[in-house]
Amino acid sequence: MNTSFKDLVIRFKIELERQLEVQLTLAELDGFIQIDSSELTKKIFIYPNEQRLRHQTAESGIHIDEDQLVEKFGLIVQRIIAKSVNNRRIYARNTVVARIDKKVSHQFLVEHHLQSPLPGKYRYGLYEHGELVSIAVFSGGRRMNDKNDEYRSFELLRFCNKSGYNVIGGLSKLIKAFSKDFSPGDIMTYTDRDWSQHSSLEKIGFNAKEITDPINFWVAGARRYAYRTEEELKALIDQAPLGFLKENMGSIKMILYIK
């Protein structure tokens, strides 16, 4: 385990302690580091770049790779804080919903979402006193072979609140506005099992359908490239030879059937 990785994790622990005002414990385990406290809702597992696989027996936790922590340090801190303490609470009924353009959506996702921004086809936002506090990005509709010709399935590609905010009922309001405009048969999405092994989306009517296989990544510089086959991996290595392999815990596929 390299020194720079340990220093990064210690800095991360100190920042969490400062903002949460708690004392955290740090333990070196089998090639990775665990951060824990009675004040945290979940244990945090952090993996150095040289460790490809997750600690699969420790499912009830948050799993973070070194490269992610380097690139998204502040956002990761804020997301963990949001899971541990109350952020500023806004009620969706006090917000205004509106369609937003690609530029606004992209900038919001860069600033407040851990994953790479996606343009999608339809984008909706919630505004409080003119300030954008939450967005949802949807795909175009797809026909389903086992449904009638009018039935369309859409994907919720991205959803996030502004860092430091908890918009109560925000996603439900965004989905309601989208559904009014496009009358979907269903809306499906994926939740990242690195952060949650049980999706909170079930509280608003989504049903868990399956757990997808882990995604394989080739990490080069500040970018992660997903691949499915050895041929795709070889092409990525040829394109960016200075990199390393990573694998996440997969996702939970969720579906909301619109009545």
C-alpha positions as CSV (number, residue, x, y, z in Angstrom):
1,M,0.0,0.0,0.0
2,N,1.7,3.2,-1.2
3,T,2.4,6.2,1.0
4,S,0.5,8.7,-1.2
5,F,-2.6,6.5,-1.0
6,K,-2.4,6.4,2.8
7,D,-1.9,10.2,2.9
8,L,-4.9,10.7,0.7
9,V,-7.1,8.5,2.9
10,I,-5.9,10.3,6.1
11,R,-6.7,13.7,4.5
12,F,-10.1,12.3,3.6
13,K,-10.7,11.1,7.2
14,I,-9.7,14.4,8.7
15,E,-12.0,16.3,6.4
16,L,-14.9,14.0,7.3
17,E,-14.1,14.4,11.0
18,R,-14.0,18.2,10.6
19,Q,-17.3,18.5,8.8
20,L,-19.2,15.8,10.8
21,E,-17.6,16.8,14.1
22,V,-17.0,13.1,15.0
23,Q,-14.0,10.9,15.7
24,L,-13.5,8.2,13.0
25,T,-11.5,5.0,13.1
26,L,-9.1,4.0,10.3
27,A,-8.0,0.4,9.8
28,E,-5.8,-1.2,7.2
29,L,-7.3,-4.5,6.1
30,D,-6.4,-6.9,3.3
31,G,-5.0,-4.4,0.8
32,F,-7.5,-1.6,1.4
33,I,-8.6,0.8,4.2
34,Q,-11.8,0.9,6.2
35,I,-13.1,4.1,7.9
36,D,-15.8,3.6,10.5
37,S,-17.7,5.3,13.3
38,S,-21.0,4.9,15.2
39,E,-21.9,8.3,13.7
40,L,-21.7,6.9,10.1
41,T,-24.7,5.0,8.6
42,K,-22.2,2.8,6.7
43,K,-18.6,1.8,6.8
44,I,-16.4,3.3,4.1
45,F,-14.0,1.0,2.1
46,I,-11.3,2.7,0.1
47,Y,-9.1,0.8,-2.4
48,P,-5.7,1.7,-3.8
49,N,-5.3,1.9,-7.6
50,E,-3.4,-1.4,-7.6
51,Q,-6.4,-3.3,-6.1
52,R,-8.9,-4.2,-8.8
53,L,-11.7,-6.0,-6.9
54,R,-14.1,-4.9,-4.2
55,H,-14.2,-6.5,-0.8
56,Q,-17.4,-8.4,-1.7
57,T,-18.2,-9.8,1.8
58,A,-18.5,-6.2,3.1
59,E,-21.6,-5.3,1.0
60,S,-23.2,-3.0,3.6
61,G,-20.9,-0.1,3.0
62,I,-19.6,2.6,0.6
63,H,-16.9,1.5,-1.8
64,I,-14.5,4.1,-3.2
65,D,-11.4,3.8,-5.4
66,E,-8.3,5.9,-5.0
67,D,-8.7,7.4,-8.5
68,Q,-12.3,8.4,-7.7
69,L,-11.2,10.1,-4.4
70,V,-8.5,12.0,-6.2
71,E,-10.8,13.3,-8.9
72,K,-14.0,13.9,-6.9
73,F,-12.7,14.5,-3.3
74,G,-15.0,17.3,-2.4
75,L,-18.1,15.7,-4.0
76,I,-17.5,12.4,-2.2
77,V,-17.1,14.2,1.1
78,Q,-20.4,16.0,0.5
79,R,-22.2,12.9,-0.5
80,I,-21.2,11.0,2.6
81,I,-22.1,14.0,4.8
82,A,-25.5,14.1,3.1
83,K,-26.0,10.4,4.1
84,S,-25.0,11.1,7.7
85,V,-26.4,14.5,8.7
86,N,-29.2,16.8,7.6
87,N,-28.4,19.1,4.7
88,R,-30.5,22.2,4.0
89,R,-34.0,20.8,3.6
90,I,-36.1,22.1,0.7
91,Y,-39.6,20.8,0.0
92,A,-40.4,20.2,-3.6
93,R,-43.8,21.8,-3.2
94,N,-42.0,25.1,-2.7
95,T,-40.0,24.8,-6.0
96,V,-40.8,25.4,-9.6
97,V,-40.2,22.7,-12.2
98,A,-39.0,23.6,-15.7
99,R,-37.3,22.1,-18.7
100,I,-33.6,22.9,-18.9
101,D,-31.1,22.9,-21.7
102,K,-28.0,20.7,-22.2
103,K,-25.5,23.4,-21.1
104,V,-27.3,24.0,-17.8
105,S,-27.7,20.3,-17.2
106,H,-24.1,19.5,-18.0
107,Q,-22.7,22.2,-15.7
108,F,-24.9,21.1,-12.8
109,L,-23.9,17.5,-13.2
110,V,-20.2,18.3,-13.4
111,E,-20.5,20.3,-10.2
112,H,-22.8,18.0,-8.2
113,H,-22.8,14.5,-9.5
114,L,-20.1,11.8,-9.0
115,Q,-20.6,10.1,-12.4
116,S,-19.8,11.6,-15.8
117,P,-22.5,14.0,-17.1
118,L,-24.9,12.6,-19.8
119,P,-26.9,14.9,-22.1
120,G,-29.9,12.6,-22.4
121,K,-32.9,13.7,-24.5
122,Y,-35.1,15.4,-21.9
123,R,-33.9,17.4,-18.9
124,Y,-35.9,18.9,-16.0
125,G,-34.9,21.0,-13.1
126,L,-36.4,22.3,-9.8
127,Y,-35.8,26.0,-8.9
128,E,-36.1,27.6,-5.5
129,H,-36.3,31.4,-5.8
130,G,-34.6,31.2,-9.2
131,E,-31.8,28.9,-8.0
132,L,-31.5,25.4,-9.6
133,V,-31.4,22.9,-6.8
134,S,-32.2,19.5,-8.4
135,I,-32.3,18.0,-11.9
136,A,-33.3,14.8,-13.7
137,V,-32.1,13.7,-17.1
138,F,-34.2,11.2,-19.2
139,S,-33.5,9.2,-22.3
140,G,-35.8,9.0,-25.4
141,G,-38.6,6.5,-25.3
142,R,-38.1,2.9,-26.5
143,R,-40.7,0.5,-27.8
144,M,-41.1,-2.8,-25.9
145,N,-41.8,-6.0,-27.8
146,D,-44.2,-7.3,-25.2
147,K,-46.2,-4.1,-25.0
148,N,-48.7,-2.3,-27.3
149,D,-47.6,0.2,-30.0
150,E,-48.2,3.2,-27.8
151,Y,-46.2,1.9,-24.8
152,R,-42.8,3.6,-24.3
153,S,-40.1,2.8,-21.7
154,F,-37.8,5.7,-20.7
155,E,-34.6,5.7,-18.7
156,L,-33.8,8.0,-15.9
157,L,-30.1,8.6,-16.7
158,R,-29.1,11.0,-14.0
159,F,-30.6,12.6,-11.0
160,C,-29.0,14.8,-8.3
161,N,-29.6,17.6,-5.9
162,K,-27.3,20.5,-5.5
163,S,-24.5,19.7,-3.0
164,G,-25.5,20.5,0.5
165,Y,-29.2,20.3,-0.3
166,N,-31.9,17.7,0.4
167,V,-34.9,18.4,-1.8
168,I,-37.8,16.5,-0.2
169,G,-40.0,15.0,-2.8
170,G,-37.8,16.4,-5.6
171,L,-37.4,13.3,-7.7
172,S,-41.2,12.5,-7.5
173,K,-42.0,16.0,-8.7
174,L,-39.5,15.8,-11.6
175,I,-40.9,12.4,-12.7
176,K,-44.5,13.7,-12.4
177,A,-43.7,16.7,-14.7
178,F,-41.9,14.4,-17.2
179,S,-44.8,11.9,-17.2
180,K,-47.3,14.6,-17.8
181,D,-45.4,15.7,-20.9
182,F,-44.5,12.2,-22.4
183,S,-46.9,9.6,-20.9
184,P,-44.3,6.9,-20.3
185,G,-45.4,3.3,-19.7
186,D,-42.5,2.9,-17.4
187,I,-39.3,4.6,-16.3
188,M,-36.2,2.5,-15.5
189,T,-32.9,3.4,-13.9
190,Y,-29.8,1.9,-12.3
191,T,-28.5,2.6,-8.8
192,D,-24.8,2.2,-8.0
193,R,-24.2,-0.7,-5.6
194,D,-20.8,0.9,-4.6
195,W,-22.9,3.4,-2.6
196,S,-26.0,1.5,-1.7
197,Q,-26.9,-2.2,-1.8
198,H,-30.6,-1.5,-1.2
199,S,-32.2,1.3,-3.3
200,S,-34.2,4.0,-1.6
201,L,-36.1,4.4,-4.8
202,E,-38.5,1.7,-3.7
203,K,-40.0,4.4,-1.3
204,I,-41.4,6.3,-4.3
205,G,-42.7,3.2,-6.2
206,F,-39.7,1.8,-8.1
207,N,-39.4,-2.0,-8.1
208,A,-36.0,-3.8,-8.0
209,K,-35.8,-6.1,-11.0
210,E,-32.2,-7.4,-11.0
211,I,-28.7,-6.9,-9.9
212,T,-26.4,-6.3,-12.9
213,D,-22.9,-7.7,-13.2
214,P,-20.0,-5.6,-12.0
215,I,-18.6,-3.2,-14.6
216,N,-15.0,-3.5,-15.7
217,F,-13.0,-0.3,-16.2
218,W,-9.7,0.6,-17.7
219,V,-8.5,3.7,-15.8
220,A,-6.1,6.0,-17.5
221,G,-5.3,9.5,-16.2
222,A,-8.5,11.1,-15.0
223,R,-10.8,9.0,-17.1
224,R,-12.6,5.6,-16.6
225,Y,-13.4,3.6,-19.7
226,A,-15.9,0.8,-19.4
227,Y,-15.4,-2.4,-21.5
228,R,-17.1,-5.7,-22.0
229,T,-14.8,-7.8,-24.0
230,E,-11.0,-8.5,-24.2
231,E,-11.0,-7.0,-27.6
232,E,-12.4,-3.7,-26.2
233,L,-9.9,-3.8,-23.4
234,K,-7.0,-4.3,-25.8
235,A,-8.2,-1.3,-27.9
236,L,-8.3,0.8,-24.8
237,I,-4.8,-0.2,-23.7
238,D,-3.5,0.6,-27.2
239,Q,-5.2,4.0,-26.9
240,A,-4.1,4.8,-23.3
241,P,-1.3,2.3,-22.3
242,L,-0.6,3.9,-18.9
243,G,-3.5,2.7,-16.9
244,F,-4.9,0.0,-14.6
245,L,-7.9,-2.3,-14.2
246,K,-10.9,-1.7,-11.9
247,E,-14.2,-3.3,-11.2
248,N,-17.2,-2.0,-9.3
249,M,-20.1,-3.9,-7.6
250,G,-22.6,-3.5,-10.4
251,S,-26.0,-1.9,-10.2
252,I,-29.6,-2.5,-9.2
253,K,-32.0,-2.2,-12.1
254,M,-35.1,-0.4,-10.9
255,I,-38.4,0.1,-12.8
256,L,-41.3,2.5,-12.1
257,Y,-44.6,1.6,-13.8
258,I,-46.6,4.6,-14.6
259,K,-50.4,4.2,-14.0
